Structure formats: C-alpha cells, structure tokens
Amino acid sequence: MRKVEHILDGVRCHHENFDGSGYPNGLKGEDIPFMGRLLAVADCFAAMTVDRPYRGSLASTGAAGNETSTRREIRSSHCGCPCGRDSQT
C-alpha cells in the first residue's frame, strides 16, 4: 500500500486550488501534494479534449492554448507543466 500512497494523496487532492479555494480540505500552494497538482492538470486537459454532451472537444493544441478560467487553473497549479509557462498569474 505504501507504494501507491502518493497516488492516493493525488487523487484525494486533485480538486484543491493553489489559492486555497478548492476541496476537500482547502489546501493551498505547496501544501497540495505534487501528484494532486499534476493530476489536476491532466484532469483539466482531459475535460477539454473529450466530447461533452453540451460541446465538442477541443483539439489538443486548442486545449493547451485555451484562454478560459480552466487555463488559469492550470497556470495556478504550479506543478511545472509547460501549459503555464507564459504567465505568472
């Protein structure tokens, strides 16, 4: 079980936001486990690139360059993802 503990922490924390406004624990900044921040970016990207009943999917390049609140969340995750390299916000 120890080998997957960091993955489980990531799954539990992937809805936390860097500013502390997320859930379930309201963690902030570096208190969010790295795996949680990484999974949050993957989750955002998957949500943008998969067809939804209310909209079609974006191309991978469109998802990476999307100027929506979702992109702000990716930038604010500070996990080292290249998606946020162009902004410090």
N, CA, C and O of each residue as an XYZ file, in Angstrom:
356
protein
N       0.808     -1.196      0.000
C       0.000      0.000      0.000
C       0.853      1.263      0.000
O       0.457      2.277     -0.574
N       2.018      1.211      0.636
C       2.891      2.392      0.680
C       3.266      2.890     -0.708
O       3.390      4.096     -0.921
N       3.448      1.977     -1.649
C       3.890      2.365     -2.992
C       2.868      3.236     -3.704
O       3.239      4.032     -4.567
N       1.611      3.105     -3.369
C       0.586      3.893     -4.047
C       0.049      5.041     -3.194
O      -0.841      5.767     -3.637
N       0.565      5.216     -1.998
C       0.055      6.260     -1.108
C       0.135      7.649     -1.743
O      -0.806      8.432     -1.608
N       1.236      7.975     -2.433
C       1.349      9.302     -3.050
C       0.337      9.463     -4.186
O      -0.113     10.575     -4.461
N      -0.020      8.365     -4.840
C      -1.042      8.429     -5.884
C      -2.408      8.677     -5.247
O      -3.188      9.493     -5.738
N      -2.687      7.979     -4.167
C      -3.961      8.187     -3.469
C      -4.074      9.613     -2.939
O      -5.149     10.211     -3.001
N      -2.981     10.161     -2.421
C      -2.982     11.565     -1.988
C      -3.314     12.478     -3.155
O      -4.062     13.444     -3.002
N      -2.761     12.174     -4.316
C      -3.033     12.970     -5.513
C      -4.487     12.909     -5.931
O      -5.086     13.924     -6.283
N      -5.047     11.720     -5.891
C      -6.455     11.557     -6.248
C      -7.337     12.337     -5.273
O      -8.282     13.012     -5.683
N      -7.027     12.240     -4.003
C      -7.817     12.969     -2.991
C      -7.702     14.485     -3.168
O      -8.654     15.210     -2.881
N      -6.574     14.963     -3.627
C      -6.308     16.404     -3.635
C      -6.386     17.063     -5.004
O      -6.064     18.245     -5.118
N      -6.801     16.351     -6.046
C      -6.730     16.955     -7.376
C      -7.776     18.037     -7.629
O      -7.752     18.671     -8.684
N      -8.692     18.264     -6.690
C      -9.635     19.379     -6.808
C      -9.269     20.546     -5.890
O     -10.040     21.496     -5.752
N      -8.105     20.474     -5.271
C      -7.615     21.606     -4.487
C      -7.099     22.669     -5.463
O      -6.605     22.335     -6.539
N      -7.212     23.934     -5.091
C      -6.707     25.030     -5.910
C      -5.529     25.695     -5.203
O      -5.471     25.740     -3.974
N      -4.598     26.206     -5.994
C      -3.387     26.795     -5.452
C      -3.686     27.960     -4.516
O      -2.910     28.258     -3.609
N      -4.832     28.621     -4.751
C      -5.198     29.761     -3.894
C      -5.965     29.340     -2.642
O      -6.361     30.196     -1.850
N      -6.180     28.044     -2.448
C      -6.855     27.547     -1.258
C      -8.358     27.415     -1.391
O      -9.025     27.025     -0.433
N      -8.905     27.726     -2.548
C     -10.355     27.711     -2.724
C     -10.918     26.355     -3.127
O     -12.123     26.237     -3.351
N     -10.086     25.341     -3.223
C     -10.561     24.032     -3.670
C     -11.123     23.175     -2.557
O     -11.360     23.640     -1.442
N     -11.328     21.920     -2.884
C     -11.860     20.966     -1.915
C     -11.135     19.643     -2.076
O     -10.534     19.444     -3.132
N     -11.136     18.751     -1.152
C     -11.980     18.661      0.037
C     -11.402     19.359      1.269
O     -12.139     19.571      2.232
N     -10.137     19.720      1.282
C      -9.508     20.224      2.508
C      -9.113     21.688      2.460
O      -8.610     22.212      3.454
N      -9.323     22.367      1.340
C      -8.941     23.770      1.236
C      -7.437     23.982      1.326
O      -6.981     25.015      1.815
N      -6.661     23.001      0.853
C      -5.206     23.137      0.878
C      -4.783     24.263     -0.048
O      -5.497     24.604     -0.990
N      -3.625     24.835      0.222
C      -3.154     25.998     -0.518
C      -1.694     25.818     -0.901
O      -0.905     25.271     -0.130
N      -1.340     26.277     -2.088
C       0.053     26.322     -2.520
C       0.775     24.997     -2.431
O       0.271     23.957     -2.856
N       1.962     25.061     -1.871
C       2.814     23.878     -1.784
C       2.287     22.825     -0.808
O       2.840     21.727     -0.731
N       1.225     23.145     -0.063
C       0.609     22.141      0.813
C      -0.137     21.089      0.002
O      -0.394     19.992      0.497
N      -0.485     21.412     -1.235
C      -1.138     20.449     -2.116
C      -0.058     19.491     -2.611
O       0.949     19.933     -3.164
N      -0.251     18.190     -2.421
C       0.762     17.239     -2.890
C       1.024     17.403     -4.388
O       0.109     17.678     -5.165
N       2.272     17.233     -4.772
C       2.641     17.378     -6.189
C       1.765     16.506     -7.083
O       1.330     16.957     -8.142
N       1.499     15.268     -6.675
C       0.689     14.374     -7.501
C      -0.723     14.940     -7.686
O      -1.318     14.766     -8.750
N      -1.256     15.602     -6.682
C      -2.565     16.235     -6.810
C      -2.544     17.357     -7.829
O      -3.471     17.495     -8.628
N      -1.494     18.156     -7.803
C      -1.362     19.252     -8.776
C      -1.192     18.698    -10.184
O      -1.758     19.228    -11.141
N      -0.418     17.643    -10.304
C      -0.205     17.028    -11.608
C      -1.496     16.421    -12.150
O      -1.827     16.609    -13.320
N      -2.222     15.697    -11.308
C      -3.488     15.101    -11.742
C      -4.522     16.170    -12.085
O      -5.354     15.953    -12.966
N      -4.489     17.318    -11.411
C      -5.413     18.405    -11.724
C      -5.188     18.912    -13.147
O      -6.148     19.182    -13.868
N      -3.942     19.040    -13.548
C      -3.628     19.475    -14.907
C      -4.104     18.432    -15.911
O      -4.712     18.779    -16.923
N      -3.832     17.162    -15.640
C      -4.280     16.092    -16.546
C      -5.799     16.062    -16.628
O      -6.353     15.862    -17.709
N      -6.480     16.258    -15.504
C      -7.939     16.257    -15.474
C      -8.501     17.411    -16.299
O      -9.447     17.219    -17.063
N      -7.931     18.604    -16.154
C      -8.365     19.761    -16.953
C      -8.167     19.498    -18.440
O      -9.058     19.759    -19.249
N      -7.003     18.982    -18.791
C      -6.703     18.720    -20.203
C      -7.671     17.684    -20.763
O      -8.188     17.855    -21.867
N      -7.921     16.614    -20.015
C      -8.848     15.578    -20.473
C     -10.252     16.149    -20.636
O     -10.939     15.834    -21.607
N     -10.682     16.984    -19.694
C     -12.013     17.571    -19.775
C     -12.172     18.436    -21.023
O     -13.256     18.500    -21.602
N     -11.098     19.099    -21.435
C     -11.177     19.954    -22.617
C     -11.079     19.176    -23.920
O     -11.578     19.644    -24.943
N     -10.458     18.017    -23.917
C     -10.187     17.312    -25.174
C     -11.112     16.123    -25.417
O     -10.891     15.358    -26.355
N     -12.138     15.954    -24.592
C     -13.113     14.874    -24.759
C     -14.464     15.501    -25.073
O     -14.839     16.505    -24.467
N     -15.199     14.914    -26.022
C     -16.533     15.408    -26.336
C     -17.423     15.391    -25.102
O     -17.391     14.454    -24.305
N     -18.212     16.438    -24.963
C     -19.194     16.549    -23.892
C     -20.571     16.677    -24.527
O     -20.674     17.081    -25.685
N     -21.624     16.344    -23.803
C     -22.964     16.468    -24.390
C     -23.293     17.899    -24.818
O     -24.075     18.103    -25.747
N     -22.706     18.885    -24.148
C     -23.021     20.287    -24.410
C     -22.022     20.991    -25.325
O     -22.228     22.150    -25.685
N     -20.933     20.298    -25.709
C     -19.957     20.892    -26.642
C     -19.023     19.814    -27.158
O     -18.847     18.761    -26.544
N     -18.434     20.107    -28.299
C     -17.436     19.193    -28.836
C     -16.096     19.387    -28.145
O     -15.890     20.360    -27.420
N     -15.216     18.474    -28.374
C     -13.892     18.577    -27.767
C     -13.044     19.610    -28.494
O     -13.274     19.927    -29.660
N     -12.069     20.118    -27.778
C     -11.075     20.998    -28.384
C      -9.917     20.144    -28.882
O      -9.637     19.085    -28.320
N      -9.252     20.596    -29.924
C      -8.023     19.918    -30.341
C      -6.995     20.078    -29.232
O      -7.080     21.015    -28.438
N      -6.045     19.191    -29.172
C      -5.015     19.271    -28.129
C      -4.338     20.625    -28.117
O      -4.062     21.167    -27.047
N      -4.067     21.179    -29.282
C      -3.411     22.483    -29.330
C      -4.339     23.569    -28.831
O      -3.882     24.524    -28.203
N      -5.641     23.448    -29.095
C      -6.607     24.422    -28.595
C      -6.739     24.352    -27.088
O      -6.878     25.374    -26.417
N      -6.696     23.141    -26.562
C      -6.806     22.972    -25.110
C      -5.597     23.568    -24.415
O      -5.737     24.197    -23.366
N      -4.428     23.385    -24.971
C      -3.212     23.912    -24.347
C      -3.171     25.429    -24.412
O      -2.531     26.055    -23.568
N      -3.836     26.042    -25.393
C      -3.819     27.488    -25.540
C      -5.117     28.154    -25.150
O      -5.312     29.334    -25.441
N      -6.012     27.433    -24.499
C      -7.328     27.951    -24.146
C      -7.214     29.080    -23.129
O      -6.600     28.913    -22.075
N      -7.812     30.237    -23.449
C      -7.749     31.405    -22.559
C      -9.003     31.487    -21.688
O      -9.665     32.525    -21.660
N      -9.332     30.423    -20.989
C     -10.509     30.408    -20.125
C     -10.086     30.279    -18.679
O      -8.896     30.227    -18.370
N     -11.061     30.227    -17.801
C     -10.750     30.039    -16.384
C     -10.056     28.706    -16.166
O      -9.278     28.561    -15.224
N     -10.329     27.728    -17.026
C      -9.653     26.433    -16.902
C      -8.158     26.613    -17.089
O      -7.371     26.002    -16.365
N      -7.754     27.425    -18.029
C      -6.330     27.670    -18.238
C      -5.714     28.371    -17.040
O      -4.580     28.081    -16.660
N      -6.465     29.301    -16.438
C      -5.950     29.958    -15.238
C      -5.722     28.941    -14.135
O      -4.753     29.054    -13.385
N      -6.595     27.950    -14.020
C      -6.418     26.908    -13.020
C      -5.167     26.094    -13.321
O      -4.427     25.732    -12.407
N      -4.924     25.804    -14.599
C      -3.717     25.060    -14.959
C      -2.492     25.881    -14.578
O      -1.554     25.345    -13.989
N      -2.482     27.177    -14.904
C      -1.335     28.013    -14.561
C      -1.150     28.105    -13.061
O      -0.018     28.123    -12.577
N      -2.254     28.163    -12.312
C      -2.129     28.359    -10.876
C      -1.717     27.093    -10.151
O      -1.414     27.139     -8.959
N      -1.700     25.957    -10.847
C      -1.341     24.716    -10.166
C       0.159     24.651     -9.877
O       0.573     23.904     -8.991
N       0.977     25.409    -10.597
C       2.419     25.480    -10.351
C       3.056     24.102    -10.203
O       3.839     23.870     -9.282
N       2.725     23.207    -11.096
C       3.287     21.859    -10.977
C       4.446     21.666    -11.943
O       5.002     20.570    -12.021
N       4.817     22.694    -12.672
C       5.909     22.547    -13.616
C       5.424     22.201    -15.012
O       6.231     21.928    -15.900
N       4.107     22.208    -15.215
C       3.544     21.892    -16.526
C       3.864     23.031    -17.500
O       3.725     24.201    -17.142
N       4.284     22.708    -18.714
C       4.606     23.768    -19.685
C       3.380     24.580    -20.085
O       3.537     25.646    -20.682
N       2.162     24.120    -19.782
C       0.960     24.873    -20.144
C       0.950     26.259    -19.517
O       0.362     27.182    -20.082
N       1.582     26.426    -18.372
C       1.514     27.703    -17.678
C       2.780     28.527    -17.772
O       2.932     29.501    -17.034
N       3.684     28.168    -18.650
C       4.993     28.820    -18.675
C       4.934     30.283    -19.113
O       5.884     31.031    -18.884
N       3.814     30.707    -19.750
C       3.766     32.053    -20.274
C       3.179     33.073    -19.304
O       3.042     34.244    -19.660
N       2.831     32.661    -18.096
C       2.200     33.613    -17.181
C       2.599     33.319    -15.753
O       2.862     32.172    -15.392
N       2.643     34.343    -14.958
C       2.938     34.183    -13.541
C       1.679     34.335    -12.704
O       1.761     34.337    -11.476
N       0.485     34.465    -13.349
C      -0.769     34.663    -12.614
C      -1.320     33.349    -12.139
O      -2.372     33.316    -11.501
